[in-house]
Amino acid sequence: MTRVAAWLVLWCQATPVLADSLWDGETREFWDLCKSCTSSRRVFCFTTGQCLDLDIDASSDVLWNACMNPLLIPDSC
């Protein structure tokens, strides 16, 4: 089997798995929660997938202590 044919077979097998997520395993529900959370001016923690009870204007120390990767605006989701 040529390399191209082997790659094509592998790609076809992986495609259904890739279709279930939008980015590295995060689902549509993950991103919908992110948008809902940040639209309400709350912090979404990408690391844990949780909407934190923190306002987006919280100090940097508070944000970074609560989450290693905070998302603050809907466009980041």
All heavy atoms as a GROMACS GRO file, in nm:
protein
  604
    1MET      N    1   0.085  -0.118   0.000
    1MET     CA    2   0.000   0.000   0.000
    1MET      C    3   0.090   0.124   0.000
    1MET      O    4   0.185   0.132   0.076
    1MET     CB    5  -0.089  -0.003   0.124
    1MET     CG    6  -0.189   0.111   0.128
    1MET     SD    7  -0.296   0.116   0.276
    1MET     CE    8  -0.390  -0.032   0.263
    2THR      N    9   0.058   0.218  -0.084
    2THR     CA   10   0.139   0.339  -0.090
    2THR      C   11   0.115   0.425   0.033
    2THR      O   12   0.016   0.409   0.105
    2THR     CB   13   0.105   0.421  -0.215
    2THR    OG1   14  -0.027   0.472  -0.201
    2THR    CG2   15   0.119   0.339  -0.341
    3ARG      N   16   0.204   0.519   0.055
    3ARG     CA   17   0.189   0.610   0.169
    3ARG      C   18   0.061   0.692   0.158
    3ARG      O   19  -0.007   0.714   0.256
    3ARG     CB   20   0.308   0.703   0.179
    3ARG     CG   21   0.429   0.638   0.234
    3ARG     CD   22   0.537   0.739   0.256
    3ARG     NE   23   0.650   0.674   0.319
    3ARG     CZ   24   0.750   0.738   0.372
    3ARG    NH1   25   0.753   0.869   0.367
    3ARG    NH2   26   0.848   0.672   0.429
    4VAL      N   27   0.030   0.737   0.038
    4VAL     CA   28  -0.090   0.817   0.018
    4VAL      C   29  -0.215   0.735   0.049
    4VAL      O   30  -0.305   0.781   0.119
    4VAL     CB   31  -0.097   0.873  -0.126
    4VAL    CG1   32  -0.229   0.942  -0.151
    4VAL    CG2   33   0.021   0.966  -0.152
    5ALA      N   34  -0.219   0.613   0.003
    5ALA     CA   35  -0.334   0.526   0.029
    5ALA      C   36  -0.346   0.497   0.178
    5ALA      O   37  -0.456   0.499   0.235
    5ALA     CB   38  -0.323   0.397  -0.051
    6ALA      N   39  -0.233   0.471   0.244
    6ALA     CA   40  -0.235   0.443   0.388
    6ALA      C   41  -0.283   0.566   0.464
    6ALA      O   42  -0.363   0.555   0.558
    6ALA     CB   43  -0.096   0.402   0.435
    7TRP      N   44  -0.236   0.684   0.425
    7TRP     CA   45  -0.279   0.808   0.489
    7TRP      C   46  -0.428   0.830   0.469
    7TRP      O   47  -0.499   0.868   0.563
    7TRP     CB   48  -0.200   0.926   0.433
    7TRP     CG   49  -0.236   1.054   0.500
    7TRP    CD1   50  -0.184   1.104   0.615
    7TRP    CD2   51  -0.333   1.148   0.456
    7TRP    NE1   52  -0.244   1.223   0.646
    7TRP    CE2   53  -0.336   1.253   0.549
    7TRP    CE3   54  -0.420   1.154   0.347
    7TRP    CZ2   55  -0.421   1.362   0.536
    7TRP    CZ3   56  -0.505   1.263   0.335
    7TRP    CH2   57  -0.504   1.366   0.429
    8LEU      N   58  -0.478   0.803   0.349
    8LEU     CA   59  -0.620   0.821   0.318
    8LEU      C   60  -0.706   0.728   0.403
    8LEU      O   61  -0.809   0.769   0.457
    8LEU     CB   62  -0.646   0.798   0.170
    8LEU     CG   63  -0.788   0.821   0.121
    8LEU    CD1   64  -0.831   0.964   0.150
    8LEU    CD2   65  -0.800   0.792  -0.027
    9VAL      N   66  -0.666   0.603   0.419
    9VAL     CA   67  -0.739   0.508   0.502
    9VAL      C   68  -0.741   0.556   0.646
    9VAL      O   69  -0.846   0.557   0.712
    9VAL     CB   70  -0.677   0.366   0.492
    9VAL    CG1   71  -0.735   0.275   0.599
    9VAL    CG2   72  -0.700   0.308   0.353
   10LEU      N   73  -0.628   0.598   0.697
   10LEU     CA   74  -0.620   0.649   0.834
   10LEU      C   75  -0.708   0.772   0.852
   10LEU      O   76  -0.780   0.784   0.951
   10LEU     CB   77  -0.474   0.681   0.870
   10LEU     CG   78  -0.449   0.732   1.011
   10LEU    CD1   79  -0.492   0.628   1.114
   10LEU    CD2   80  -0.303   0.767   1.029
   11TRP      N   81  -0.703   0.864   0.758
   11TRP     CA   82  -0.783   0.986   0.766
   11TRP      C   83  -0.932   0.953   0.766
   11TRP      O   84  -1.007   1.009   0.845
   11TRP     CB   85  -0.749   1.078   0.649
   11TRP     CG   86  -0.821   1.209   0.658
   11TRP    CD1   87  -0.787   1.318   0.730
   11TRP    CD2   88  -0.943   1.244   0.590
   11TRP    NE1   89  -0.878   1.418   0.713
   11TRP    CE2   90  -0.975   1.375   0.627
   11TRP    CE3   91  -1.026   1.176   0.502
   11TRP    CZ2   92  -1.088   1.439   0.580
   11TRP    CZ3   93  -1.138   1.241   0.455
   11TRP    CH2   94  -1.168   1.372   0.494
   12CYS      N   95  -0.974   0.861   0.682
   12CYS     CA   96  -1.116   0.823   0.676
   12CYS      C   97  -1.162   0.759   0.806
   12CYS      O   98  -1.276   0.778   0.848
   12CYS     CB   99  -1.141   0.729   0.558
   12CYS     SG  100  -1.130   0.811   0.398
   13GLN      N  101  -1.076   0.684   0.869
   13GLN     CA  102  -1.111   0.621   0.996
   13GLN      C  103  -1.120   0.724   1.108
   13GLN      O  104  -1.199   0.711   1.199
   13GLN     CB  105  -1.010   0.514   1.032
   13GLN     CG  106  -1.017   0.393   0.944
   13GLN     CD  107  -0.903   0.296   0.970
   13GLN    OE1  108  -0.804   0.328   1.033
   13GLN    NE2  109  -0.919   0.174   0.920
   14ALA      N  110  -1.038   0.827   1.103
   14ALA     CA  111  -1.034   0.929   1.209
   14ALA      C  112  -1.142   1.035   1.191
   14ALA      O  113  -1.180   1.100   1.287
   14ALA     CB  114  -0.897   0.996   1.212
   15THR      N  115  -1.193   1.053   1.072
   15THR     CA  116  -1.289   1.160   1.046
   15THR      C  117  -1.412   1.156   1.137
   15THR      O  118  -1.450   1.259   1.191
   15THR     CB  119  -1.331   1.160   0.897
   15THR    OG1  120  -1.214   1.181   0.818
   15THR    CG2  121  -1.431   1.268   0.868
   16PRO      N  122  -1.477   1.042   1.162
   16PRO     CA  123  -1.593   1.043   1.252
   16PRO      C  124  -1.558   1.090   1.393
   16PRO      O  125  -1.637   1.158   1.457
   16PRO     CB  126  -1.640   0.898   1.254
   16PRO     CG  127  -1.588   0.839   1.127
   16PRO     CD  128  -1.459   0.912   1.100
   17VAL      N  129  -1.440   1.059   1.441
   17VAL     CA  130  -1.398   1.104   1.574
   17VAL      C  131  -1.380   1.254   1.574
   17VAL      O  132  -1.422   1.323   1.666
   17VAL     CB  133  -1.267   1.033   1.616
   17VAL    CG1  134  -1.213   1.091   1.745
   17VAL    CG2  135  -1.290   0.884   1.627
   18LEU      N  136  -1.319   1.307   1.470
   18LEU     CA  137  -1.297   1.450   1.462
   18LEU      C  138  -1.427   1.527   1.451
   18LEU      O  139  -1.436   1.640   1.497
   18LEU     CB  140  -1.207   1.482   1.342
   18LEU     CG  141  -1.065   1.427   1.349
   18LEU    CD1  142  -0.992   1.454   1.217
   18LEU    CD2  143  -0.990   1.487   1.465
   19ALA      N  144  -1.528   1.470   1.392
   19ALA     CA  145  -1.654   1.539   1.372
   19ALA      C  146  -1.729   1.562   1.503
   19ALA      O  147  -1.813   1.649   1.512
   19ALA     CB  148  -1.742   1.461   1.275
   20ASP      N  149  -1.697   1.484   1.608
   20ASP     CA  150  -1.764   1.498   1.736
   20ASP      C  151  -1.715   1.616   1.817
   20ASP      O  152  -1.778   1.657   1.913
   20ASP     CB  153  -1.748   1.370   1.820
   20ASP     CG  154  -1.824   1.255   1.760
   20ASP    OD1  155  -1.919   1.278   1.684
   20ASP    OD2  156  -1.788   1.141   1.792
   21SER      N  157  -1.600   1.670   1.785
   21SER     CA  158  -1.546   1.780   1.862
   21SER      C  159  -1.506   1.893   1.770
   21SER      O  160  -1.484   1.875   1.651
   21SER     CB  161  -1.426   1.734   1.944
   21SER     OG  162  -1.320   1.700   1.858
   22LEU      N  163  -1.500   2.013   1.828
   22LEU     CA  164  -1.465   2.130   1.750
   22LEU      C  165  -1.317   2.164   1.761
   22LEU      O  166  -1.260   2.221   1.672
   22LEU     CB  167  -1.550   2.249   1.796
   22LEU     CG  168  -1.700   2.229   1.781
   22LEU    CD1  169  -1.775   2.348   1.840
   22LEU    CD2  170  -1.737   2.211   1.635
   23TRP      N  171  -1.256   2.127   1.874
   23TRP     CA  172  -1.116   2.163   1.892
   23TRP      C  173  -1.057   2.074   2.001
   23TRP      O  174  -1.096   2.084   2.117
   23TRP     CB  175  -1.107   2.310   1.933
   23TRP     CG  176  -0.969   2.359   1.948
   23TRP    CD1  177  -0.900   2.371   2.064
   23TRP    CD2  178  -0.882   2.404   1.845
   23TRP    NE1  179  -0.776   2.420   2.040
   23TRP    CE2  180  -0.762   2.442   1.907
   23TRP    CE3  181  -0.893   2.414   1.708
   23TRP    CZ2  182  -0.654   2.490   1.834
   23TRP    CZ3  183  -0.785   2.464   1.637
   23TRP    CH2  184  -0.669   2.501   1.700
   24ASP      N  185  -0.966   1.989   1.968
   24ASP     CA  186  -0.895   1.904   2.064
   24ASP      C  187  -0.984   1.835   2.167
   24ASP      O  188  -0.949   1.826   2.284
   24ASP     CB  189  -0.790   1.987   2.139
   24ASP     CG  190  -0.672   2.022   2.050
   24ASP    OD1  191  -0.652   1.953   1.949
   24ASP    OD2  192  -0.601   2.117   2.082
   25GLY      N  193  -1.100   1.792   2.128
   25GLY     CA  194  -1.184   1.715   2.219
   25GLY      C  195  -1.295   1.794   2.286
   25GLY      O  196  -1.379   1.737   2.353
   26GLU      N  197  -1.295   1.926   2.272
   26GLU     CA  198  -1.402   2.005   2.330
   26GLU      C  199  -1.526   1.994   2.242
   26GLU      O  200  -1.519   2.010   2.121
   26GLU     CB  201  -1.362   2.152   2.347
   26GLU     CG  202  -1.259   2.175   2.454
   26GLU     CD  203  -1.119   2.136   2.411
   26GLU    OE1  204  -1.087   2.147   2.292
   26GLU    OE2  205  -1.042   2.092   2.498
   27THR      N  206  -1.640   1.972   2.303
   27THR     CA  207  -1.765   1.953   2.230
   27THR      C  208  -1.836   2.086   2.206
   27THR      O  209  -1.799   2.189   2.263
   27THR     CB  210  -1.859   1.862   2.310
   27THR    OG1  211  -1.890   1.927   2.433
   27THR    CG2  212  -1.796   1.726   2.337
   28ARG      N  213  -1.939   2.080   2.126
   28ARG     CA  214  -2.021   2.199   2.102
   28ARG      C  215  -2.079   2.250   2.235
   28ARG      O  216  -2.086   2.370   2.258
   28ARG     CB  217  -2.134   2.168   2.004
   28ARG     CG  218  -2.225   2.288   1.981
   28ARG     CD  219  -2.321   2.270   1.866
   28ARG     NE  220  -2.257   2.253   1.737
   28ARG     CZ  221  -2.200   2.351   1.666
   28ARG    NH1  222  -2.196   2.472   1.713
   28ARG    NH2  223  -2.146   2.326   1.550
   29GLU      N  224  -2.119   2.158   2.324
   29GLU     CA  225  -2.173   2.198   2.454
   29GLU      C  226  -2.070   2.274   2.537
   29GLU      O  227  -2.102   2.370   2.606
   29GLU     CB  228  -2.222   2.075   2.533
   29GLU     CG  229  -2.345   2.009   2.475
   29GLU     CD  230  -2.316   1.921   2.353
   29GLU    OE1  231  -2.198   1.879   2.333
   29GLU    OE2  232  -2.409   1.896   2.276
   30PHE      N  233  -1.945   2.232   2.528
   30PHE     CA  234  -1.834   2.299   2.598
   30PHE      C  235  -1.827   2.445   2.552
   30PHE      O  236  -1.824   2.537   2.633
   30PHE     CB  237  -1.704   2.225   2.567
   30PHE     CG  238  -1.580   2.287   2.627
   30PHE    CD1  239  -1.535   2.246   2.750
   30PHE    CD2  240  -1.508   2.383   2.557
   30PHE    CE1  241  -1.419   2.300   2.805
   30PHE    CE2  242  -1.393   2.438   2.611
   30PHE     CZ  243  -1.348   2.396   2.736
   31TRP      N  244  -1.828   2.465   2.419
   31TRP     CA  245  -1.816   2.601   2.365
   31TRP      C  246  -1.943   2.682   2.389
   31TRP      O  247  -1.937   2.803   2.410
   31TRP     CB  248  -1.778   2.595   2.217
   31TRP     CG  249  -1.641   2.540   2.198
   31TRP    CD1  250  -1.607   2.424   2.136
   31TRP    CD2  251  -1.518   2.596   2.246
   31TRP    NE1  252  -1.471   2.405   2.141
   31TRP    CE2  253  -1.415   2.509   2.208
   31TRP    CE3  254  -1.486   2.711   2.317
   31TRP    CZ2  255  -1.280   2.534   2.238
   31TRP    CZ3  256  -1.352   2.736   2.347
   31TRP    CH2  257  -1.251   2.648   2.308
   32ASP      N  258  -2.060   2.618   2.386
   32ASP     CA  259  -2.185   2.689   2.416
   32ASP      C  260  -2.184   2.738   2.560
   32ASP      O  261  -2.226   2.851   2.588
   32ASP     CB  262  -2.306   2.599   2.392
   32ASP     CG  263  -2.334   2.576   2.244
   32ASP    OD1  264  -2.277   2.649   2.159
   32ASP    OD2  265  -2.412   2.484   2.213
   33LEU      N  266  -2.136   2.655   2.653
   33LEU     CA  267  -2.126   2.697   2.793
   33LEU      C  268  -2.029   2.813   2.806
   33LEU      O  269  -2.054   2.910   2.878
   33LEU     CB  270  -2.082   2.580   2.881
   33LEU     CG  271  -2.059   2.611   3.029
   33LEU    CD1  272  -2.185   2.666   3.094
   33LEU    CD2  273  -2.008   2.488   3.102
   34CYS      N  274  -1.918   2.805   2.735
   34CYS     CA  275  -1.820   2.914   2.736
   34CYS      C  276  -1.883   3.045   2.690
   34CYS      O  277  -1.869   3.148   2.756
   34CYS     CB  278  -1.702   2.877   2.647
   34CYS     SG  279  -1.576   3.006   2.634
   35LYS      N  280  -1.954   3.041   2.579
   35LYS     CA  281  -2.017   3.163   2.527
   35LYS      C  282  -2.124   3.216   2.621
   35LYS      O  283  -2.134   3.337   2.643
   35LYS     CB  284  -2.074   3.138   2.388
   35LYS     CG  285  -1.965   3.125   2.285
   35LYS     CD  286  -2.019   3.107   2.147
   35LYS     CE  287  -1.901   3.087   2.054
   35LYS     NZ  288  -1.931   3.104   1.917
   36SER      N  289  -2.203   3.128   2.678
   36SER     CA  290  -2.307   3.169   2.772
   36SER      C  291  -2.244   3.233   2.895
   36SER      O  292  -2.291   3.337   2.944
   36SER     CB  293  -2.390   3.047   2.810
   36SER     OG  294  -2.479   3.080   2.912
   37CYS      N  295  -2.141   3.173   2.945
   37CYS     CA  296  -2.073   3.222   3.065
   37CYS      C  297  -2.011   3.359   3.041
   37CYS      O  298  -2.035   3.453   3.116
   37CYS     CB  299  -1.965   3.121   3.103
   37CYS     SG  300  -1.874   3.160   3.252
   38THR      N  301  -1.933   3.372   2.935
   38THR     CA  302  -1.864   3.498   2.908
   38THR      C  303  -1.961   3.607   2.864
   38THR      O  304  -1.938   3.725   2.890
   38THR     CB  305  -1.753   3.480   2.803
   38THR    OG1  306  -1.809   3.420   2.686
   38THR    CG2  307  -1.641   3.393   2.856
   39SER      N  308  -2.073   3.570   2.803
   39SER     CA  309  -2.175   3.669   2.766
   39SER      C  310  -2.240   3.730   2.889
   39SER      O  311  -2.293   3.840   2.885
   39SER     CB  312  -2.283   3.605   2.678
   39SER     OG  313  -2.229   3.568   2.553
   40SER      N  314  -2.233   3.656   3.000
   40SER     CA  315  -2.288   3.705   3.128
   40SER      C  316  -2.181   3.773   3.213
   40SER      O  317  -2.200   3.791   3.333
   40SER     CB  318  -2.348   3.587   3.207
   40SER     OG  319  -2.451   3.527   3.134
   41ARG      N  320  -2.068   3.806   3.150
   41ARG     CA  321  -1.956   3.874   3.216
   41ARG      C  322  -1.893   3.790   3.327
   41ARG      O  323  -1.837   3.841   3.422
   41ARG     CB  324  -1.997   4.011   3.270
   41ARG     CG  325  -2.039   4.109   3.162
   41ARG     CD  326  -2.060   4.248   3.216
   41ARG     NE  327  -1.956   4.295   3.306
   41ARG     CZ  328  -1.842   4.355   3.268
   41ARG    NH1  329  -1.817   4.374   3.141
   41ARG    NH2  330  -1.754   4.397   3.357
   42ARG      N  331  -1.903   3.658   3.314
   42ARG     CA  332  -1.836   3.569   3.408
   42ARG      C  333  -1.719   3.503   3.338
   42ARG      O  334  -1.710   3.500   3.216
   42ARG     CB  335  -1.934   3.465   3.463
   42ARG     CG  336  -2.038   3.529   3.553
   42ARG     CD  337  -2.123   3.428   3.623
   42ARG     NE  338  -2.195   3.348   3.523
   42ARG     CZ  339  -2.258   3.235   3.550
   42ARG    NH1  340  -2.260   3.188   3.672
   42ARG    NH2  341  -2.320   3.168   3.455
   43VAL      N  342  -1.629   3.449   3.416
   43VAL     CA  343  -1.506   3.387   3.365
   43VAL      C  344  -1.531   3.240   3.336
   43VAL      O  345  -1.583   3.167   3.420
   43VAL     CB  346  -1.393   3.402   3.469
   43VAL    CG1  347  -1.266   3.332   3.421
   43VAL    CG2  348  -1.366   3.549   3.496
   44PHE      N  349  -1.493   3.196   3.217
   44PHE     CA  350  -1.498   3.055   3.181
   44PHE      C  351  -1.356   3.001   3.190
   44PHE      O  352  -1.263   3.055   3.131
   44PHE     CB  353  -1.553   3.035   3.040
   44PHE     CG  354  -1.566   2.891   3.001
   44PHE    CD1  355  -1.671   2.815   3.048
   44PHE    CD2  356  -1.472   2.830   2.919
   44PHE    CE1  357  -1.684   2.680   3.014
   44PHE    CE2  358  -1.483   2.697   2.884
   44PHE     CZ  359  -1.590   2.622   2.932
   45CYS      N  360  -1.340   2.891   3.263
   45CYS     CA  361  -1.208   2.829   3.277
   45CYS      C  362  -1.191   2.722   3.170
   45CYS      O  363  -1.254   2.616   3.176
   45CYS     CB  364  -1.192   2.769   3.417
   45CYS     SG  365  -1.027   2.701   3.443
   46PHE      N  366  -1.107   2.749   3.072
   46PHE     CA  367  -1.083   2.654   2.964
   46PHE      C  368  -1.023   2.524   3.019
   46PHE      O  369  -1.053   2.416   2.972
   46PHE     CB  370  -0.989   2.715   2.860
   46PHE     CG  371  -0.959   2.623   2.746
   46PHE    CD1  372  -1.046   2.613   2.640
   46PHE    CD2  373  -0.844   2.546   2.745
   46PHE    CE1  374  -1.020   2.527   2.534
   46PHE    CE2  375  -0.817   2.460   2.640
   46PHE     CZ  376  -0.905   2.451   2.534
   47THR      N  377  -0.940   2.535   3.119
   47THR     CA  378  -0.871   2.420   3.176
   47THR      C  379  -0.968   2.317   3.234
   47THR      O  380  -0.952   2.198   3.214
   47THR     CB  381  -0.773   2.466   3.286
   47THR    OG1  382  -0.690   2.569   3.233
   47THR    CG2  383  -0.687   2.352   3.334
   48THR      N  384  -1.071   2.365   3.306
   48THR     CA  385  -1.165   2.274   3.372
   48THR      C  386  -1.299   2.264   3.300
   48THR      O  387  -1.378   2.173   3.329
   48THR     CB  388  -1.193   2.320   3.516
   48THR    OG1  389  -1.257   2.449   3.512
   48THR    CG2  390  -1.066   2.327   3.597
   49GLY      N  391  -1.328   2.359   3.210
   49GLY     CA  392  -1.457   2.360   3.142
   49GLY      C  393  -1.570   2.411   3.229
   49GLY      O  394  -1.686   2.385   3.201
   50GLN      N  395  -1.537   2.486   3.334
   50GLN     CA  396  -1.637   2.537   3.426
   50GLN      C  397  -1.655   2.687   3.414
   50GLN      O  398  -1.560   2.760   3.386
   50GLN     CB  399  -1.599   2.505   3.570
   50GLN     CG  400  -1.594   2.358   3.601
   50GLN     CD  401  -1.549   2.332   3.742
   50GLN    OE1  402  -1.469   2.406   3.798
   50GLN    NE2  403  -1.600   2.225   3.800
   51CYS      N  404  -1.779   2.730   3.437
   51CYS     CA  405  -1.809   2.872   3.444
   51CYS      C  406  -1.787   2.913   3.590
   51CYS      O  407  -1.854   2.863   3.681
   51CYS     CB  408  -1.954   2.896   3.402
   51CYS     SG  409  -1.996   3.071   3.393
   52LEU      N  410  -1.693   3.003   3.612
   52LEU     CA  411  -1.658   3.043   3.747
   52LEU      C  412  -1.744   3.160   3.795
   52LEU      O  413  -1.787   3.242   3.715
   52LEU     CB  414  -1.510   3.082   3.753
   52LEU     CG  415  -1.411   2.977   3.704
   52LEU    CD1  416  -1.269   3.032   3.709
   52LEU    CD2  417  -1.422   2.850   3.785
   53ASP      N  418  -1.764   3.165   3.923
   53ASP     CA  419  -1.842   3.272   3.982
   53ASP      C  420  -1.751   3.393   4.005
   53ASP      O  421  -1.732   3.439   4.117
   53ASP     CB  422  -1.906   3.225   4.113
   53ASP     CG  423  -2.010   3.323   4.164
   53ASP    OD1  424  -2.061   3.403   4.084
   53ASP    OD2  425  -2.040   3.319   4.285
   54LEU      N  426  -1.691   3.440   3.895
   54LEU     CA  427  -1.602   3.555   3.898
   54LEU      C  428  -1.640   3.651   3.787
   54LEU      O  429  -1.665   3.608   3.673
   54LEU     CB  430  -1.457   3.512   3.873
   54LEU     CG  431  -1.383   3.437   3.981
   54LEU    CD1  432  -1.246   3.394   3.928
   54LEU    CD2  433  -1.367   3.523   4.104
   55ASP      N  434  -1.643   3.779   3.816
   55ASP     CA  435  -1.668   3.880   3.714
   55ASP      C  436  -1.542   3.894   3.628
   55ASP      O  437  -1.429   3.875   3.678
   55ASP     CB  438  -1.702   4.014   3.779
   55ASP     CG  439  -1.745   4.116   3.676
   55ASP    OD1  440  -1.862   4.113   3.634
   55ASP    OD2  441  -1.659   4.198   3.635
   56ILE      N  442  -1.560   3.926   3.502
   56ILE     CA  443  -1.444   3.940   3.412
   56ILE      C  444  -1.352   4.054   3.453
   56ILE      O  445  -1.238   4.059   3.410
   56ILE     CB  446  -1.488   3.956   3.265
   56ILE    CG1  447  -1.572   4.081   3.247
   56ILE    CG2  448  -1.559   3.832   3.216
   56ILE    CD1  449  -1.600   4.117   3.103
   57ASP      N  450  -1.399   4.144   3.538
   57ASP     CA  451  -1.316   4.255   3.585
   57ASP      C  452  -1.241   4.223   3.714
   57ASP      O  453  -1.180   4.312   3.775
   57ASP     CB  454  -1.402   4.381   3.605
   57ASP     CG  455  -1.451   4.438   3.472
   57ASP    OD1  456  -1.378   4.426   3.371
   57ASP    OD2  457  -1.562   4.493   3.469
   58ALA      N  458  -1.244   4.098   3.756
   58ALA     CA  459  -1.170   4.058   3.876
   58ALA      C  460  -1.021   4.083   3.853
   58ALA      O  461  -0.973   4.083   3.739
   58ALA     CB  462  -1.195   3.911   3.907
   59SER      N  463  -0.948   4.102   3.960
   59SER     CA  464  -0.804   4.128   3.947
   59SER      C  465  -0.733   4.006   3.888
   59SER      O  466  -0.780   3.892   3.898
   59SER     CB  467  -0.744   4.163   4.083
   59SER     OG  468  -0.745   4.049   4.167
   60SER      N  469  -0.621   4.031   3.827
   60SER     CA  470  -0.542   3.925   3.765
   60SER      C  471  -0.505   3.817   3.865
   60SER      O  472  -0.509   3.697   3.832
   60SER     CB  473  -0.415   3.981   3.702
   60SER     OG  474  -0.447   4.066   3.595
   61ASP      N  475  -0.469   3.857   3.988
   61ASP     CA  476  -0.432   3.757   4.089
   61ASP      C  477  -0.547   3.661   4.114
   61ASP      O  478  -0.527   3.539   4.121
   61ASP     CB  479  -0.401   3.820   4.226
   61ASP     CG  480  -0.317   3.942   4.221
   61ASP    OD1  481  -0.281   3.987   4.112
   61ASP    OD2  482  -0.287   3.991   4.330
   62VAL      N  483  -0.668   3.715   4.126
   62VAL     CA  484  -0.786   3.632   4.152
   62VAL      C  485  -0.812   3.539   4.033
   62VAL      O  486  -0.837   3.420   4.051
   62VAL     CB  487  -0.909   3.720   4.183
   62VAL    CG1  488  -1.035   3.637   4.192
   62VAL    CG2  489  -0.887   3.800   4.311
   63LEU      N  490  -0.805   3.595   3.911
   63LEU     CA  491  -0.828   3.514   3.791
   63LEU      C  492  -0.729   3.399   3.782
   63LEU      O  493  -0.767   3.284   3.761
   63LEU     CB  494  -0.818   3.600   3.666
   63LEU     CG  495  -0.929   3.701   3.640
   63LEU    CD1  496  -0.897   3.784   3.515
   63LEU    CD2  497  -1.062   3.631   3.623
   64TRP      N  498  -0.600   3.429   3.795
   64TRP     CA  499  -0.497   3.328   3.778
   64TRP      C  500  -0.496   3.226   3.890
   64TRP      O  501  -0.459   3.110   3.869
   64TRP     CB  502  -0.359   3.391   3.761
   64TRP     CG  503  -0.349   3.463   3.631
   64TRP    CD1  504  -0.342   3.597   3.613
   64TRP    CD2  505  -0.348   3.406   3.499
   64TRP    NE1  506  -0.337   3.626   3.478
   64TRP    CE2  507  -0.340   3.511   3.406
   64TRP    CE3  508  -0.352   3.276   3.452
   64TRP    CZ2  509  -0.336   3.490   3.269
   64TRP    CZ3  510  -0.349   3.256   3.314
   64TRP    CH2  511  -0.340   3.361   3.226
   65ASN      N  512  -0.538   3.267   4.010
   65ASN     CA  513  -0.547   3.170   4.121
   65ASN      C  514  -0.666   3.076   4.101
   65ASN      O  515  -0.662   2.961   4.146
   65ASN     CB  516  -0.558   3.241   4.255
   65ASN     CG  517  -0.426   3.296   4.300
   65ASN    OD1  518  -0.321   3.240   4.271
   65ASN    ND2  519  -0.430   3.408   4.371
   66ALA      N  520  -0.769   3.122   4.033
   66ALA     CA  521  -0.889   3.040   4.011
   66ALA      C  522  -0.875   2.949   3.890
   66ALA      O  523  -0.935   2.841   3.886
   66ALA     CB  524  -1.011   3.130   3.994
   67CYS      N  525  -0.796   2.992   3.791
   67CYS     CA  526  -0.788   2.917   3.666
   67CYS      C  527  -0.659   2.946   3.592
   67CYS      O  528  -0.619   3.062   3.582
   67CYS     CB  529  -0.908   2.952   3.578
   67CYS     SG  530  -0.909   2.868   3.420
   68MET      N  531  -0.599   2.841   3.537
   68MET     CA  532  -0.474   2.858   3.462
   68MET      C  533  -0.498   2.917   3.324
   68MET      O  534  -0.407   2.972   3.263
   68MET     CB  535  -0.404   2.723   3.447
   68MET     CG  536  -0.351   2.670   3.578
   68MET     SD  537  -0.281   2.503   3.562
   68MET     CE  538  -0.165   2.522   3.429
   69ASN      N  539  -0.620   2.904   3.271
   69ASN     CA  540  -0.649   2.953   3.136
   69ASN      C  541  -0.789   3.014   3.131
   69ASN      O  542  -0.881   2.954   3.077
   69ASN     CB  543  -0.634   2.838   3.036
   69ASN     CG  544  -0.630   2.886   2.894
   69ASN    OD1  545  -0.645   3.003   2.866
   69ASN    ND2  546  -0.611   2.793   2.802
   70PRO      N  547  -0.807   3.135   3.187
   70PRO     CA  548  -0.938   3.196   3.190
   70PRO      C  549  -0.975   3.259   3.055
   70PRO      O  550  -0.891   3.321   2.991
   70PRO     CB  551  -0.925   3.304   3.298
   70PRO     CG  552  -0.781   3.340   3.298
   70PRO     CD  553  -0.707   3.215   3.257
   71LEU      N  554  -1.099   3.240   3.014
   71LEU     CA  555  -1.152   3.306   2.895
   71LEU      C  556  -1.253   3.410   2.942
   71LEU      O  557  -1.337   3.381   3.027
   71LEU     CB  558  -1.217   3.203   2.802
   71LEU     CG  559  -1.126   3.090   2.754
   71LEU    CD1  560  -1.203   2.994   2.665
   71LEU    CD2  561  -1.004   3.143   2.682
   72LEU      N  562  -1.244   3.530   2.886
   72LEU     CA  563  -1.322   3.642   2.938
   72LEU      C  564  -1.427   3.697   2.843
   72LEU      O  565  -1.520   3.764   2.887
   72LEU     CB  566  -1.228   3.757   2.980
   72LEU     CG  567  -1.114   3.719   3.074
   72LEU    CD1  568  -1.026   3.841   3.101
   72LEU    CD2  569  -1.167   3.660   3.203
   73ILE      N  570  -1.412   3.672   2.714
   73ILE     CA  571  -1.507   3.728   2.617
   73ILE      C  572  -1.560   3.618   2.526
   73ILE      O  573  -1.490   3.521   2.498
   73ILE     CB  574  -1.443   3.841   2.533
   73ILE    CG1  575  -1.321   3.788   2.456
   73ILE    CG2  576  -1.405   3.961   2.620
   73ILE    CD1  577  -1.264   3.885   2.357
   74PRO      N  578  -1.684   3.634   2.476
   74PRO     CA  579  -1.742   3.531   2.389
   74PRO      C  580  -1.657   3.500   2.265
   74PRO      O  581  -1.654   3.385   2.219
   74PRO     CB  582  -1.878   3.589   2.351
   74PRO     CG  583  -1.911   3.681   2.463
   74PRO     CD  584  -1.780   3.739   2.508
   75ASP      N  585  -1.589   3.599   2.212
   75ASP     CA  586  -1.506   3.576   2.092
   75ASP      C  587  -1.390   3.481   2.118
   75ASP      O  588  -1.333   3.426   2.025
   75ASP     CB  589  -1.452   3.707   2.038
   75ASP     CG  590  -1.558   3.790   1.968
   75ASP    OD1  591  -1.668   3.735   1.940
   75ASP    OD2  592  -1.533   3.908   1.940
   76SER      N  593  -1.355   3.460   2.244
   76SER     CA  594  -1.246   3.368   2.275
   76SER      C  595  -1.295   3.223   2.282
   76SER      O  596  -1.215   3.131   2.293
   76SER     CB  597  -1.178   3.406   2.406
   76SER     OG  598  -1.268   3.400   2.514
   77CYS      N  599  -1.427   3.206   2.275
   77CYS     CA  600  -1.485   3.072   2.284
   77CYS      C  601  -1.496   3.006   2.148
   77CYS      O  602  -1.547   3.058   2.056
   77CYS     CB  603  -1.623   3.077   2.348
   77CYS     SG  604  -1.621   3.143   2.515
   0.00000   0.00000   0.00000
